[in-house]
């Protein structure tokens, strides 16, 4: 049977803006920022990165925030498609990496259904930037043979995980969107045998000038997480390499 050839309209670039520091953009994403005629970006994409867009580009905030006002996903997808069908060069820009809790699959499905071409450009995800700020590796021989990237909540509410695996000695996990789930995570892990002294670190605004590093333990995680006002990632099982530097950053 002959292959069916589908004619696609235009091309949308779905790209990761990284954790916020413009120096952590990939060359490919920087190039597309200068080319795009329309940029639809998530709220967490930093102003410093948006400043690198072409001066004549139409820049549209799509306004998705955790537990706050959010533009429905179907409206975002419809806007992307409408601009692409109008013949414009469209850049869909997401903070971090679009494939890590970025609803990339939903937008690709919409583009497929509309017959619009696309390319995906990955970005540095918040967990990588957060671990680097601690002077820590996300994986280490003799400590953890796996790394889990998990979300604190999903469309159904607080997200259940494989708590037994996360409670094992040496387990490391990056918890995205976990500020309001910290007490839930704490309770589940303690129930499954994790020691109360298990290290954890809350990194707020990872890689940005106002980054703040807050060391914690499982016992203190809910209280420490409440101190973070901006976007934060929780690194379970990791403490800062230099505790004195961490305390200095907290005091600033």
Secondary structure, 3 states (H helix, E strand, C coil): CCCCCCCCEEEEEEEECECCCHHHCCHHHHHHHHHCCEEEECCCCCHHHHCCCCCCCEEEECCCCCCCCCCCHHHHHHHHHHHHHCCCCEEEEECECCCCCCCHHHHHHHHHHHCEEEEEECCCCHHHHHHHHHCCCCCECCCECCCEEEECEECCEECCCCHHHHCCCCCCEEEECCCCCHHHHHHHHHHCCCCCCCEEEEEECCCCCCCEEEEEECCCHHHHHHCCCCCEEEEECCCCCCHHHHHHHHHC
